[in-house]
C-alpha cells in the first residue's frame, strides 16, 4: 500500500528500560507500535502502559493549541490564542521579571516527563536559553539523588554492573525494586539466571508482584536496608568468606568498616529490620557461599532519610565478597554514569552566578519566584507537599507557563499553556538508565495540531526575545551531533547516521562487563567504605507512633503519565491503601471502607484493602494519580512532607507517618 513505512523510535518515559520501538505509519497516520524484536534489551516487548501510547497521542483531551487563562487559577478555563500571542506575553513577562526582580526570580522547572537528551531532562533541555536570560538553575533531585550520591562516595560513580549480566548470577537480590512493574525487561535476564539454578530473593516492605515470583521474600521494615546489609556481611565474616585479596587491592577503610559490621550481629539486625534472625542468617550464609551475587537496587530504596547511606552500604557488599570482580556480580542502580555524551549547557552564557532551586523544595522555593516555567513535569501530582504548592500556584503575582500534552492539575494553574509534541512527533536521543544502549527516536508523524517540540519552542522563544547567541538556534540534528562528539572510547564508531539507520547501538563496553574488576574511578582507585556511624542513617519514621506509608509505582501509570488514560484508569480502579489485618482491626476498618489517609501535611482518600502484602505498622498506596481525577481532589503526595534525605537532598516518599480515619457516609 502506498504511503506505508516503519519508523524506529524509543520510549522517552522515566523507566530504566528505555525500550526500542517500531511504529507502522500508513498514509501519515501511526497505526501500530511494537517493541523492537532485534534490540537485545527490549526483545520485542513493551509494557502495559506504553502499549497504549498511540491511543494516548490521539486522546480527546490532548492539548493542541496555545491557551491563555480566562478563569481563576486552578479552574482550568482557557481560551485559544496564537503562538505569536503566547510568545509575546511570555517574552514580556520574562523581561519584566528579570528587570524588576532579577533572573533568580525565574524558575525553569523541568521534570522527568521525557528522559531525552534533546527534548527532555537528561540533556537539560532549554538550559542554554535560561542561561542567557540569567534564570535560576533547576536541580532535578526528585528521583535518584540520594542513592547516586551515596554510590559516588563509595565507588566514584553511580554506574555499576550491566543489568544484562544478571543472567550470569547465581544469587539475585532484588532489593527495594518491583521489577515486573518498574522495568520488567530485566526479568528475562533473571529468568535466564533462574534456569541456570540461581536463587532469587526479593527484599521489600511490600510483597509485590515481583516478590510473588521470587524464591524468597523478606519483608524489611522501611528505611532499614543498610542494617540488613551490615547483618548479611556479619554472617559473611563469620563464614570467613570475605575476599581478602580484593579488599587489599581495591578498597580503603576496611578495618573501620569491619568493626562497624561486627557491631551488627544477626539478633540486633532482626530487631531493627523486622526480619526473623534465622532468615537473616540463612541469606547471609547463602551470600557467603555464592559467587557471583547480583544486587538490583532502584530508586524506591533510597527515598527515605538514610537513602544515601543505604546505597553506599549496599555497594560495599560486593566490595567485601569480591563480587565486583566477577561478571554477573555487583550492584546495578543506574547505568547513566556509563553514558559519556557531550552535554554542554553553556554555563558561560550566564551573566552572573545563578541561584540553584531544588525540585523537592518547591513549596518553600515558590514564594520568592515571580515566573515559573514548567515542562516535562506535573508537580501537583508528583512533588512532595502538594497542598503548599497548590497555595503558591494560586498567587496572582506568579506568572506560570506550562508546556504540556494534557490538561494536568498543574496546567490548570497556568497563565499560558503551550502544546507539546509527543514522542512519535519529534526527534530525540536516548540512553537507558537500566542498560548500555543508545537509542534514536525518529518522528513517525507530523505534530498534532499546533504542538511544538521542546527544542523548537525554545528556539522560537529565543528569537521572539531578540536573543542572538548562535547555540540557541542549533537544529535537533546539530544538537545530536554535538552530544555524540565527546570523544569518549565508549562512543567510538557511534555516529548519528548509524543511529538513525539502526535505531540503537550498544556503547563500547565489554560484554560481559565487570566495571570494577581492577579498581574504581575514585582518586585513589579504591572503593571507599563507610566510616564508623556513616553506614546507617535511621528513617524519619523510626520510633514514631502511627503507620509508615509507602507510595510504590503503580502498574498502570508511570509517575503521573497515563494518569488520565480512560482504559488504564479503569484497570487501576479506585485508589486503595493496603492495610494489615491487625492495623485494620485496631482502627475498626473493614475491607473496602473509604478512609482519610492523613497527617500534618495533608490528606487523600482511598479505599481500604486488608492485605497480608504489608506488615503491621506499614501501609501502601500507589503513586501516579492525578489529584483532580481522584476522590477528594488529592493523591499520596499530599501527605509527603518536604524533607531531605541524608545525601543529595533526595525526596522522602517512603518515610512518612500517617493515620487512617473512616470517611463518614
Protein Blocks (a to p, Z undefined) as FASTA:
>chain_A
ZZiacdddddfbdcfklpadddddeehiafbdcddfklmklnopacfklmmmmmmmmgfk
lcfbdcddfbdehklpacdddfklmmmmmmmmmmmmmmmnojklpccdddfkbacfklmm
mnoghklmmmmnopacdddfklmmmmmmmmmmmnopabdcdfklmmmpmbdcdehiafkl
nopklmmmmmmmmmnopacddddfbdcfklmmmmbdcdddehilmmmmmmmmmmmmmnop
acfklmmmmpghklmmmmmmmmmcfklmmmmnopafklmmmmmmmmmmpccddddddfkl
mmcfklmmmmmmmmmmmmmnommmpghiacdfbfklmpccdcdehlmlpmbdcddddfkl
mmmmmmmpcbdcdehiafklmpghkllmmmmmmpmklccddddfbdcfklmmpmbdcddd
dfklcccddddfkbccdcddddfbdcehjbccfklmmmmmmmmnopabfklmccfklmmm
mmmmnopaklgoiafklmmmnopacddddddddfklnoccdfkopacdddehilpccdfk
gopacjdddddddfkbghjgoklgmklmmmnmpadddddfklmmmnopaehiacddddfk
bccdddddddfkbcehiacddehiafklpghhiafklmmccdddfehpiacfklccdddd
dddZZ
